[in-house]
Amino acid sequence: MGVILAAVLAGVGAGLSLIIAIGAQNAYVLRQGLRGEHVFGVVAICAGSDIVLITAGTLGIDLISGLGSWALPVITGIGIGFLVVYGFLALRRALHPKTLVSDDTQSPGATLWPVLLTACALTWLNPHVYLDTVVLLGSLAVGHQPNQWWFAVGAMVASCLWFPVLGYGARLLRPFFASARAWRILDIIIAVVMWGIAASLVVSSL
């Protein structure tokens, strides 16, 4: 039970570290939350898409693991490399922090389908989404075999927590997101988490 819980918590930590970073998808969810406009649909698309992509990544790892004993160490090495790079990117963002605020709350509301199609486009046409969910989270799941699916569940939980909090809590969270200092602290934490997970994978693979 302890090993399973550790895998789930690792998945939650990795998932949150990847999706919290400022990006077009988060900015759009925040914008819709501030406007109070079709929030449920946007949140459902973003979280549901992550579930599908994380499942695909974990399934892919299961298939690749059948190729031979050489496959898993290679995939683990790739995952470690991605984590180190992501840590440095988060640290770079911390040195030049931005804010994540939309003041576009007074313009006329959009109808449902254009809003949902925009959410789909920002999710499925963004190559970083595939890198994060399919490649990176999939490769990180290797380090938690035979509990890789519990790791995946944790990553899914992270998405299912983050997007509703961002969408429905947008107005309450607005002062936080308006602070460059807060994003600097958050990105430093993300960098530490990324490097910590990378170090744990290195130790587990020795």
N, C-alpha and C positions, 0 to 999 in steps of 0.2 A: 504493500500500500504506500509506503514511504517513497519508493522508487517511482511509482505512478504519479504521486502528488508532485514530486520533484520535476518530472517530465512536463506535467501540466503547467506548473508555475514557470518553468523555463520557457514554455511556449507563450504564455501570457507576457512575460518580460520581453522576449524577442519580438512578438507581434506589436506590442505597444511602442517599443523603441523604433520600429520601422514606420508605423503609420502616423505617429504623432508629429513627425517632422513637417514643416511648412511645405505645402504643395498645392497644386491646382485643385485637387479633389477636396482636401480639407478646407480650402478657401471657399469653395462652392457650397459645401455643407454648412459652413459657418454663415455664409451669406443668406442661404435659405432659412437658417435658424433665426437670424436677426430679423428677417422679413416675416417670419412665421408663415411661410408659404410652402405647402406640399412637403413638409419636413419628413413625414413618415415614409413617403415614397422614395425620397432621396436617400434617407438613412437605410431603408430596406435594400435598395439597389447596391449601395456601397458595401454594406455588411454581407449581403447575399453573394455578391461577386467575390469578395474575399474568401468566403467559405468554399465556393466552387474552385477557385484558383489554388487555395491551400490544399484542398483534396486532390487536385490534379498533381500538384507538386509532390505530395506524399505518395500517391500511387506511382508516380514516375520513379521515385526513389526505390520503392518496392520492386519495380520491374528491373531497374538498373542493378540492384543488389544481387539479382540472379545471374549476372554476367560473369561473376567470378570474384575471387578474393581480392583482386586488385582494385575493383570498382569502388568499394566503400572508402578505402583510404584516400583515393583520388578525390572523391566527392567531398569528403570531410576536409581535405586540404583546400579545396575551392571555397567551401563555406567559411573556413578560417580566414582565408584571404579577403573575402567579401566583408567579413565582420571588421577586420582591421581597417580596410578602406572606409567603410561606413563610419567607423569611429573617428577617423581623421576628417571626414566630411562634416560630421556633427561638430567637431572641435572648430573647424573652419567657420561654420555658421555661428558658433558661439563668439568668435572674434569679430564677426560682422553681423550682429543680430538684426532681424527684421521683425515686424509685427504682422499679425494675422487678423486684420479688422476690415470689415466692409461697412462703409457708411451709406451704401446704396439701399436705404430702407424706405425712401419716399416715392420712388418711381412706381408706375402702375404695375400690378401683379401680373405674372405670366400664367398662362393656362397650364394644366397638368402635364400634357404630353411633351411639350417642348422642354419643360423642366426635367422630366424623367429621361428624355433622350440626351440632354446635356450631361446629366449624371452618368449615363451609360458611356457616353463618348469620353468623358474625363477619366473614367475607370478603365475601359477596355482598349482605348486607343493610346494609353500611356505606357510606354515600354518599361518604365520603372516599376509599374505594378507587377508585371511578370517577373522582373528581376527580384523584387521583394518576396512575393508570395510563392511563385513556382520554383525559382532557382535557389534563392537564399534560404527561405524557410524549409524547403524540401531538403536541401543539403544539411541544414542544421538538425533535421529530424534523424539523420543517420546516427548522430552521437547519442541518441536515446533509444536505439534498438535494444530489445524488442518492443519498446513502448513508444515507438515513433508516432503512433496514432494518438496517443495521449498528449504528446507534444503538439501535434496538429490541432487537437481539441483546444488546448490552451491558447494557441494562436488565433483560432476562430473566436474564442471567448473574448480575446482582446479586441477584435474588430467589433463584435456585438456589444461591447461595453463602450468603446471609444466613440463610434459614430452617433449613437443616441445621446451621449453626454455632450458631444459637440453640437449636434443639431438642436436638441431640446434645451440644453443649458446655455445656448449661445449668449443670450442677453445677460445671464448671471456671470458668465465667464468673460464677458467683453473687457472688463478692466484688466484681467490677467493677460489676455491676448494682446492688449494695447501696449503692454510693457515690454520694451526690448530687453530689459534686464531679466525679466522672467524667462524669456526665450533663451537668453544666454545660459542661465542656470540649467534650464531643461535640456539644452543641447549638450552641456557638459555631462549631465547625468546620463544622457543617451550614449555618449562616447564611452563613458566608464562601463555601462552595461554591455555595450558591444564588445569592448576589449575583454571584459570579464568572461563573457560567454566564449570568446575565442580562446582565452587561456584555459578554460575548463575543457574545451574540446581537445586542445593540445595535450593536456594532462591525461585525459581519458584514452587518447590514442597511443600513448607511450606503452 
